[in-house]
């Protein structure tokens, strides 16, 4: 089982619809969770982070966290063609010997169609 | 405006050459990372550092080496480049702040070994 799992997609949604991206993680001790957006050929860009159970909203983006179910999701409202990208889920995990590092999922490709 | 800089942006080099990929950040971050990513594929951590004179190998075995002599600088070196090293190399950094462990990525170096 991978430490961070995402459906690779592609997820296709019509313009204006809500896109829902999902991620599960294996480490129950993880405390912080991140969503990155990566356009083709570009580097990842942080768009949301969440620490507490529940919802966190920022503009058209809402991150949802359920630690009991080890599940984090990203909702994109009023999807635009410019939202078409790969979305990476990342989980902050402790490493042996102390410290921590982000573990990334493989990413979900989102396509917003006109 | 980027606070983490990678040079060169693109590099095409012959087999057997020694190359150094540069990464510098101006945010005073203690932690720095190198990731390798093939087109359309997931990120693989190859090296990381928690501070000056600290370097560790990542999850993916790599023939490259790194050094961390100054906080702001984390170069990656390949002593003898091979076609199998062709990939995108992404540098990232983060702070020790307990409230935020997200990474900031540089724009990447796309390496082609011919």
Interface residues (C-beta under 8 A of the other chain):
Chain A: X32 X34 X41 X42 X43 X44 X45 X46 X49 X88 X90 X92 X99 X100 X101 X102 X104 X105 X106 X107
Chain B: X33 X39 X41 X42 X43 X45 X48 X50 X90 X94 X100 X101 X102 X103 X104 X105 X106 X107 X108 X110
